[in-house]
Amino acid sequence: MAFVDLELPETGDYAIFVSEDNGDQTDSYFLSLQCRRDVLAEADTIKYDTLLMDSVNPYGDMDAFIFSGISADLVTLRLMPMTNNNFNARLEIWGPSLDTFVMDYSYGANQVAFVDLELPETGDYAIFVSEDNGNQTDSYFLSLQCRRDVLAEAGLIGCDSLLDDSINPYGDIDAFVFCSDMGNLITLSVQPMTNNNFNARLEIWGPLLDTFVMDYSYGANQVAFVDLGLPETGNYAVFVSEDNGDQIDSYRLSLECYLCGDVNGNGSVNILDVTYLISYLYKGGPAPIHEKAADVNNSGGINLLDVTYLISYLYKGGPEPDCS
Protein backbone atom coordinates (compact mmCIF):
# COMPACT_ATOMS: atom_id res chain seq x y z
CA MET A 1 0.00 0.00 0.00
CA ALA A 2 1.45 3.35 -1.07
CA PHE A 3 0.26 6.37 0.89
CA VAL A 4 1.24 10.02 1.28
CA ASP A 5 0.38 12.67 3.89
CA LEU A 6 1.15 16.01 2.31
CA GLU A 7 0.70 19.73 2.90
CA LEU A 8 0.38 21.36 -0.51
CA PRO A 9 3.03 24.04 -1.07
CA GLU A 10 0.98 26.20 -3.44
CA THR A 11 -2.42 26.66 -5.09
CA GLY A 12 -3.03 25.08 -8.52
CA ASP A 13 -3.46 21.82 -10.40
CA TYR A 14 -1.41 18.85 -9.23
CA ALA A 15 -0.53 15.75 -11.24
CA ILE A 16 -0.56 12.21 -9.79
CA PHE A 17 1.34 9.44 -11.57
CA VAL A 18 0.65 5.79 -10.69
CA SER A 19 2.91 2.91 -11.69
CA GLU A 20 4.39 -0.41 -10.52
CA ASP A 21 7.78 0.40 -9.07
CA ASN A 22 9.72 -2.38 -10.78
CA GLY A 23 7.64 -2.30 -13.95
CA ASP A 24 7.28 -6.09 -14.11
CA GLN A 25 3.78 -6.48 -12.58
CA THR A 26 0.23 -5.52 -13.56
CA ASP A 27 -2.87 -5.16 -11.40
CA SER A 28 -6.05 -3.20 -10.74
CA TYR A 29 -5.88 -0.70 -7.89
CA PHE A 30 -7.89 1.70 -5.74
CA LEU A 31 -6.86 5.34 -5.59
CA SER A 32 -8.15 7.48 -2.74
CA LEU A 33 -7.72 11.24 -2.30
CA GLN A 34 -8.78 12.93 0.95
CA CYS A 35 -8.45 16.57 2.03
CA ARG A 36 -8.76 17.23 5.76
CA ARG A 37 -10.25 20.69 5.12
CA ASP A 38 -13.10 19.16 3.10
CA VAL A 39 -13.58 16.26 5.50
CA LEU A 40 -13.70 18.71 8.42
CA ALA A 41 -16.46 20.69 6.71
CA GLU A 42 -18.75 17.67 7.25
CA ALA A 43 -17.48 16.80 10.72
CA ASP A 44 -19.81 15.67 13.49
CA THR A 45 -19.57 17.10 17.00
CA ILE A 46 -18.44 14.85 19.84
CA LYS A 47 -18.78 16.01 23.44
CA TYR A 48 -16.84 15.03 26.52
CA ASP A 49 -17.86 11.75 28.15
CA THR A 50 -19.33 10.39 24.92
CA LEU A 51 -19.15 7.06 23.10
CA LEU A 52 -20.20 6.94 19.44
CA MET A 53 -20.08 4.39 16.66
CA ASP A 54 -19.20 5.02 12.98
CA SER A 55 -17.34 3.28 10.17
CA VAL A 56 -14.43 3.73 7.79
CA ASN A 57 -15.85 2.75 4.39
CA PRO A 58 -14.92 2.70 1.48
CA TYR A 59 -11.15 2.12 1.28
CA GLY A 60 -9.19 5.27 2.14
CA ASP A 61 -12.16 6.83 3.91
CA MET A 62 -11.54 9.44 6.61
CA ASP A 63 -14.01 10.61 9.27
CA ALA A 64 -13.80 13.86 11.22
CA PHE A 65 -15.17 14.98 14.58
CA ILE A 66 -14.95 18.26 16.49
CA PHE A 67 -14.87 18.85 20.23
CA SER A 68 -14.49 22.00 22.31
CA GLY A 69 -11.77 21.98 24.95
CA ILE A 70 -10.18 24.25 27.52
CA SER A 71 -6.45 24.74 27.91
CA ALA A 72 -4.95 22.12 30.28
CA ASP A 73 -7.98 19.79 30.01
CA LEU A 74 -6.84 16.20 30.52
CA VAL A 75 -8.55 14.08 27.86
CA THR A 76 -8.48 10.45 26.83
CA LEU A 77 -9.44 9.36 23.33
CA ARG A 78 -9.93 5.70 22.38
CA LEU A 79 -10.64 4.30 18.93
CA MET A 80 -11.64 0.63 18.82
CA PRO A 81 -12.18 -1.45 15.63
CA MET A 82 -15.23 -3.69 15.90
CA THR A 83 -14.86 -6.76 13.64
CA ASN A 84 -11.90 -6.59 11.23
CA ASN A 85 -8.74 -8.10 12.75
CA ASN A 86 -6.62 -6.45 10.04
CA PHE A 87 -7.92 -2.93 10.67
CA ASN A 88 -5.08 -0.62 11.76
CA ALA A 89 -6.84 2.30 13.47
CA ARG A 90 -5.31 5.73 13.01
CA LEU A 91 -6.21 8.68 15.22
CA GLU A 92 -5.13 12.26 14.48
CA ILE A 93 -5.74 15.32 16.63
CA TRP A 94 -5.41 18.87 15.35
CA GLY A 95 -5.71 22.09 17.30
CA PRO A 96 -8.05 25.01 16.63
CA SER A 97 -8.38 26.06 12.98
CA LEU A 98 -6.16 23.13 11.86
CA ASP A 99 -3.17 25.37 12.56
CA THR A 100 -1.68 23.19 15.30
CA PHE A 101 -0.85 19.53 14.78
CA VAL A 102 -1.18 17.84 18.16
CA MET A 103 -0.84 14.07 17.82
CA ASP A 104 -1.01 11.18 15.32
CA TYR A 105 -1.41 7.62 16.65
CA SER A 106 -1.59 4.18 15.09
CA TYR A 107 -1.02 1.02 17.15
CA GLY A 108 -1.20 -1.82 14.63
CA ALA A 109 -3.81 -4.24 13.33
CA ASN A 110 -6.70 -5.07 15.65
CA GLN A 111 -5.39 -2.74 18.37
CA VAL A 112 -7.17 0.06 20.19
CA ALA A 113 -5.69 3.45 19.30
CA PHE A 114 -5.70 5.62 22.42
CA VAL A 115 -4.36 8.99 23.48
CA ASP A 116 -3.86 10.60 26.90
CA LEU A 117 -3.47 14.32 26.24
CA GLU A 118 -3.31 17.64 28.02
CA LEU A 119 -4.81 20.22 25.66
CA PRO A 120 -2.33 23.01 24.84
CA GLU A 121 -4.93 25.74 24.25
CA THR A 122 -8.63 26.60 24.41
CA GLY A 123 -10.75 26.11 21.30
CA ASP A 124 -12.26 23.56 18.93
CA TYR A 125 -10.17 20.47 18.22
CA ALA A 126 -10.44 18.21 15.17
CA ILE A 127 -10.24 14.42 15.36
CA PHE A 128 -9.58 12.45 12.17
CA VAL A 129 -10.25 8.71 12.09
CA SER A 130 -8.96 6.43 9.32
CA GLU A 131 -7.34 3.07 8.60
CA ASP A 132 -3.60 3.65 8.61
CA ASN A 133 -2.85 1.67 5.44
CA GLY A 134 -6.08 2.63 3.68
CA ASN A 135 -6.77 -0.95 2.54
CA GLN A 136 -9.24 -2.06 5.25
CA THR A 137 -12.77 -1.08 6.24
CA ASP A 138 -14.57 -1.56 9.53
CA SER A 139 -16.99 -0.12 12.06
CA TYR A 140 -15.48 1.43 15.20
CA PHE A 141 -16.21 2.94 18.59
CA LEU A 142 -14.81 6.37 19.44
CA SER A 143 -14.69 7.44 23.08
CA LEU A 144 -13.81 10.90 24.42
CA GLN A 145 -13.35 11.47 28.16
CA CYS A 146 -12.23 14.58 30.07
CA ARG A 147 -11.01 14.09 33.63
CA ARG A 148 -12.28 17.52 34.69
CA ASP A 149 -15.83 16.58 33.66
CA VAL A 150 -15.55 13.07 35.10
CA LEU A 151 -14.27 14.50 38.39
CA ALA A 152 -17.29 16.82 38.63
CA GLU A 153 -19.43 13.70 39.18
CA ALA A 154 -16.94 11.86 41.39
CA GLY A 155 -18.04 9.76 44.32
CA LEU A 156 -16.41 9.95 47.74
CA ILE A 157 -14.38 7.07 49.13
CA GLY A 158 -13.32 7.01 52.77
CA CYS A 159 -10.35 5.38 54.39
CA ASP A 160 -10.64 1.66 55.11
CA SER A 161 -13.62 1.20 52.81
CA LEU A 162 -14.75 -0.95 49.88
CA LEU A 163 -17.10 -0.05 47.07
CA ASP A 164 -18.37 -1.74 43.92
CA ASP A 165 -18.88 -0.01 40.57
CA SER A 166 -18.50 -0.80 36.87
CA ILE A 167 -16.78 0.36 33.69
CA ASN A 168 -19.52 0.58 31.08
CA PRO A 169 -19.70 1.51 28.20
CA TYR A 170 -16.40 1.06 26.37
CA GLY A 171 -13.87 3.79 27.21
CA ASP A 172 -15.66 4.73 30.43
CA ILE A 173 -13.73 6.41 33.28
CA ASP A 174 -14.95 6.57 36.89
CA ALA A 175 -13.68 9.07 39.45
CA PHE A 176 -13.51 9.07 43.25
CA VAL A 177 -12.18 11.58 45.77
CA PHE A 178 -10.56 11.04 49.16
CA CYS A 179 -9.00 13.48 51.63
CA SER A 180 -5.77 12.85 53.53
CA ASP A 181 -2.76 14.55 55.06
CA MET A 182 0.79 14.79 53.74
CA GLY A 183 2.90 11.79 54.66
CA ASN A 184 -0.04 9.49 55.33
CA LEU A 185 0.20 6.08 53.71
CA ILE A 186 -2.49 4.51 51.55
CA THR A 187 -3.10 1.26 49.73
CA LEU A 188 -5.48 1.45 46.77
CA SER A 189 -6.59 -1.58 44.79
CA VAL A 190 -8.97 -2.28 41.89
CA GLN A 191 -10.16 -5.84 41.41
CA PRO A 192 -12.03 -6.87 38.22
CA MET A 193 -15.03 -9.04 39.08
CA THR A 194 -15.91 -11.27 36.10
CA ASN A 195 -14.09 -10.38 32.85
CA ASN A 196 -10.76 -12.21 32.46
CA ASN A 197 -9.70 -9.78 29.72
CA PHE A 198 -10.28 -6.65 31.80
CA ASN A 199 -7.03 -4.69 32.27
CA ALA A 200 -7.67 -2.40 35.24
CA ARG A 201 -6.04 1.03 35.16
CA LEU A 202 -5.67 3.14 38.30
CA GLU A 203 -4.64 6.81 38.24
CA ILE A 204 -4.04 9.06 41.23
CA TRP A 205 -3.91 12.85 40.96
CA GLY A 206 -3.11 15.34 43.68
CA PRO A 207 -5.25 18.27 44.81
CA LEU A 208 -6.84 20.35 42.03
CA LEU A 209 -5.54 17.90 39.38
CA ASP A 210 -2.32 19.93 39.34
CA THR A 211 -0.09 17.08 40.54
CA PHE A 212 0.13 13.77 38.73
CA VAL A 213 0.97 11.14 41.34
CA MET A 214 0.79 7.65 39.84
CA ASP A 215 -0.66 5.63 36.94
CA TYR A 216 -0.84 1.83 37.22
CA SER A 217 -2.00 -1.00 35.00
CA TYR A 218 -1.03 -4.62 35.73
CA GLY A 219 -2.45 -6.62 32.80
CA ALA A 220 -5.61 -8.57 32.05
CA ASN A 221 -7.45 -10.08 35.03
CA GLN A 222 -4.92 -8.65 37.51
CA VAL A 223 -5.59 -6.56 40.60
CA ALA A 224 -4.22 -3.04 40.13
CA PHE A 225 -2.85 -1.80 43.44
CA VAL A 226 -0.78 1.09 44.77
CA ASP A 227 1.14 1.58 48.03
CA LEU A 228 1.78 5.29 48.34
CA GLY A 229 2.98 7.96 50.74
CA LEU A 230 0.98 11.11 50.02
CA PRO A 231 3.15 14.11 49.02
CA GLU A 232 0.78 16.84 50.27
CA THR A 233 -2.40 17.49 52.24
CA GLY A 234 -5.70 17.80 50.37
CA ASN A 235 -8.26 16.03 48.23
CA TYR A 236 -6.92 13.34 45.90
CA ALA A 237 -8.62 12.12 42.74
CA VAL A 238 -8.70 8.44 41.80
CA PHE A 239 -9.60 7.50 38.21
CA VAL A 240 -10.55 3.92 37.33
CA SER A 241 -10.76 2.67 33.75
CA GLU A 242 -9.94 -0.27 31.48
CA ASP A 243 -6.48 0.39 30.08
CA ASN A 244 -7.23 -0.52 26.46
CA GLY A 245 -10.79 0.80 26.49
CA ASP A 246 -12.18 -2.30 24.76
CA GLN A 247 -13.50 -4.21 27.80
CA ILE A 248 -16.26 -3.64 30.35
CA ASP A 249 -16.68 -5.16 33.80
CA SER A 250 -17.73 -4.61 37.38
CA TYR A 251 -14.91 -3.96 39.83
CA ARG A 252 -14.19 -3.54 43.53
CA LEU A 253 -12.22 -0.52 44.73
CA SER A 254 -10.64 -0.52 48.19
CA LEU A 255 -8.78 2.20 50.10
CA GLU A 256 -6.72 1.59 53.24
CA CYS A 257 -5.09 4.45 55.15
CA TYR A 258 -2.48 4.36 57.88
CA LEU A 259 -0.09 6.73 59.64
CA CYS A 260 3.62 6.93 59.06
CA GLY A 261 5.21 5.83 62.33
CA ASP A 262 2.17 3.88 63.50
CA VAL A 263 4.20 0.67 63.65
CA ASN A 264 1.71 -1.29 65.77
CA GLY A 265 -1.33 -0.18 63.78
CA ASN A 266 -3.33 1.31 66.65
CA GLY A 267 -4.01 4.61 64.87
CA SER A 268 -1.48 6.82 66.71
CA VAL A 269 2.27 7.34 67.00
CA ASN A 270 3.76 7.06 70.50
CA ILE A 271 6.27 5.19 72.68
CA LEU A 272 4.42 1.92 72.05
CA ASP A 273 5.54 2.11 68.42
CA VAL A 274 9.15 2.51 69.53
CA THR A 275 9.00 -0.56 71.77
CA TYR A 276 7.13 -2.51 69.07
CA LEU A 277 9.84 -1.69 66.54
CA ILE A 278 12.66 -2.62 68.95
CA SER A 279 10.92 -5.92 69.69
CA TYR A 280 10.63 -6.65 65.96
CA LEU A 281 14.25 -5.77 65.19
CA TYR A 282 16.02 -7.38 68.15
CA LYS A 283 13.69 -9.70 70.09
CA GLY A 284 11.91 -11.72 67.40
CA GLY A 285 8.67 -9.78 67.85
CA PRO A 286 5.91 -9.52 65.22
CA ALA A 287 6.47 -7.51 62.05
CA PRO A 288 4.99 -4.02 61.69
CA ILE A 289 1.29 -4.06 60.80
CA HIS A 290 2.15 -1.94 57.73
CA GLU A 291 5.83 -2.37 56.89
CA LYS A 292 6.05 0.94 55.03
CA ALA A 293 4.78 2.77 58.13
CA ALA A 294 7.88 1.61 60.04
CA ASP A 295 10.35 3.17 57.57
CA VAL A 296 9.96 6.54 59.27
CA ASN A 297 13.16 8.08 57.85
CA ASN A 298 12.18 7.09 54.29
CA SER A 299 15.45 5.20 53.71
CA GLY A 300 13.87 2.22 52.01
CA GLY A 301 14.59 -0.16 54.90
CA ILE A 302 13.77 -0.74 58.58
CA ASN A 303 16.62 -0.62 61.11
CA LEU A 304 17.95 1.08 64.24
CA LEU A 305 17.94 4.46 62.52
CA ASP A 306 14.14 4.32 62.37
CA VAL A 307 14.04 3.72 66.13
CA THR A 308 16.27 6.72 66.86
CA TYR A 309 14.28 8.84 64.36
CA LEU A 310 11.02 8.04 66.15
CA ILE A 311 12.51 8.79 69.58
CA SER A 312 13.86 12.10 68.29
CA TYR A 313 10.43 13.02 66.88
CA LEU A 314 8.54 12.06 70.04
CA TYR A 315 10.86 13.51 72.68
CA LYS A 316 13.49 15.80 71.15
CA GLY A 317 11.56 17.97 68.71
CA GLY A 318 12.91 16.06 65.71
CA PRO A 319 11.26 16.04 62.24
CA GLU A 320 7.97 14.25 61.67
CA PRO A 321 8.02 10.67 60.33
CA ASP A 322 8.38 10.63 56.53
CA CYS A 323 7.29 7.51 54.66
CA SER A 324 6.57 9.25 51.37
FENRA-V197731 format. One record per backbone hydrogen bond with DSSP energy under -0.5 kcal/mol. NH is the residue of the N-H (numbers start at 1). CO is the residue of the C=O. Records with the same first field share a line. If there is no record, write none. Layout:
BEGIN
NH: CO + CO
END
This chain:
BEGIN
6: 4
8: 6
21: 19
23: 20
39: 35
40: 36
41: 37
42: 38 + 39
43: 40
44: 64
46: 66
49: 144
50: 144
52: 142
54: 140
56: 138
57: 55
61: 58
63: 129
65: 127
66: 44
67: 125
69: 123
72: 119
73: 70
75: 73 + 117
76: 145
77: 115
78: 143
79: 113
80: 141
81: 79
82: 139
85: 83
87: 84
89: 87
90: 130
91: 105
92: 128
93: 103
94: 126
95: 100
98: 95
99: 96
102: 93 + 100
103: 93
105: 91
107: 89
110: 87
111: 108
113: 79
114: 112
115: 77
117: 75 + 115
119: 73 + 117
123: 69
125: 67
126: 94
127: 65
128: 92
129: 63
130: 90
131: 61
132: 88 + 130
134: 131
138: 56
140: 54
141: 80
142: 52
143: 78
144: 50
145: 76
147: 74
150: 146
151: 147
152: 148
153: 149 + 150
154: 151
155: 175
157: 177
160: 255
161: 158 + 255
163: 253
165: 251
167: 249
168: 166
172: 169
174: 240
176: 238
177: 155
178: 236
180: 234
183: 230
184: 181
185: 258
186: 228
187: 256
188: 226
189: 254
190: 224
191: 252
192: 190
193: 250
196: 194
198: 195
200: 198
201: 241
202: 216
203: 239
204: 214
205: 237
206: 211
209: 206
210: 207
213: 204 + 211
214: 204
216: 202
218: 200
221: 198
222: 219
224: 190 + 222
225: 223
226: 188
228: 186 + 226
230: 184 + 228
234: 180
236: 178
237: 205
238: 176
239: 203
240: 174
241: 201
242: 172
243: 199 + 241
245: 242
249: 167
251: 165
252: 191
253: 163
254: 189
255: 161
256: 187
258: 185
261: 293
262: 259
263: 261
265: 262
270: 268
273: 270
274: 270
275: 271
276: 272
277: 273
278: 274
279: 275
280: 276
281: 277
282: 278
283: 279
285: 279
289: 263
293: 290
294: 290 + 291
295: 291 + 292
296: 294
298: 295
306: 303
307: 303
308: 304
309: 305
310: 306
311: 307
312: 308
313: 309
314: 310
315: 311
316: 312
318: 312
322: 296
END
